[in-house]
Amino acid sequence: MSSASAPTHLAIFASGEGSTAARIIDAAGRGLDAAVRLVVSNNSGSGALEHARSRGVPTRHLSGRTHSDPEALAAAIAGALHEAGVELVVLAGYMKKLGRRVLAGWDGRIVNTHPALLPAYGGVGMYGDRVHSAVLADGATITGASVHVVTAEYDEGPVLAQCPVPVEPDDDVASLRARVQAAEKELLISWLTASCGVRETALPT
């Protein structure tokens, strides 16, 4: 591995309020050797787009509403990433699957966070409060957060980093969610800080 003089060019994909996207943008250039070149959302009213605009980061709304054909949507997303010179894509609460063209074009260079210790509580339908509810229903004493490579199947890509979060005896979904989300953000920023500014074919583990 060799350090690069220029920061890693990131794109962030998000669907909701965008607190993780905001955290990444704010960290870029302040300990995180990265530049956020684009924020993409499938939701035109997402907070992620507002956070980006308020920080001067270019945004795109790309979804089934802008491109009804899935292949056209994938092509538009790939085109936007190419135009922005994106090297690494970070999914931060993005609730849609990426098309084959995007997965192929950034193979091994798309990462996602998951609110559990994969492979536990991963796969189709396991996201957000569904994960926390399942953890509590199982009586688990430990959960956590994972950063993993995105592949064609949900939550099946190589795990890059994890951190445990204890489940407290009096936890409910809301309290567990709050602690896991906080850990998730810290884990992602930590992994990005260790990984950005490095140029190689595969992401470092």
Rosetta blueprint (number, residue, H / E / L):
1 M L
2 S L
3 S E
4 A L
5 S L
6 A L
7 P L
8 T E
9 H E
10 L E
11 A E
12 I E
13 F E
14 A L
15 S L
16 G L
17 E L
18 G L
19 S H
20 T H
21 A H
22 A H
23 R H
24 I H
25 I H
26 D H
27 A H
28 A E
29 G L
30 R L
31 G L
32 L E
33 D L
34 A E
35 A E
36 V E
37 R E
38 L E
39 V E
40 V E
41 S E
42 N L
43 N L
44 S L
45 G L
46 S L
47 G H
48 A H
49 L H
50 E H
51 H H
52 A H
53 R H
54 S H
55 R L
56 G L
57 V L
58 P L
59 T E
60 R E
61 H E
62 L L
63 S L
64 G L
65 R L
66 T L
67 H L
68 S L
69 D L
70 P H
71 E H
72 A H
73 L H
74 A H
75 A H
76 A H
77 I H
78 A H
79 G H
80 A H
81 L H
82 H H
83 E H
84 A H
85 G L
86 V L
87 E L
88 L E
89 V E
90 V E
91 L E
92 A L
93 G L
94 Y L
95 M L
96 K L
97 K L
98 L L
99 G L
100 R H
101 R H
102 V H
103 L H
104 A H
105 G H
106 W L
107 D L
108 G L
109 R L
110 I E
111 V E
112 N E
113 T E
114 H E
115 P L
116 A L
117 L L
118 L L
119 P L
120 A L
121 Y L
122 G L
123 G L
124 V L
125 G L
126 M L
127 Y L
128 G L
129 D H
130 R H
131 V H
132 H H
133 S H
134 A H
135 V H
136 L H
137 A H
138 D H
139 G L
140 A L
141 T L
142 I E
143 T E
144 G E
145 A E
146 S E
147 V E
148 H E
149 V E
150 V L
151 T L
152 A L
153 E L
154 Y L
155 D L
156 E L
157 G L
158 P L
159 V E
160 L E
161 A E
162 Q E
163 C E
164 P E
165 V E
166 P E
167 V L
168 E L
169 P L
170 D L
171 D L
172 D L
173 V H
174 A H
175 S H
176 L H
177 R H
178 A H
179 R H
180 V H
181 Q H
182 A H
183 A H
184 E H
185 K H
186 E H
187 L H
188 L H
189 I H
190 S H
191 W H
192 L H
193 T H
194 A H
195 S H
196 C L
197 G L
198 V E
199 R L
200 E L
201 T L
202 A L
203 L L
204 P L
205 T L
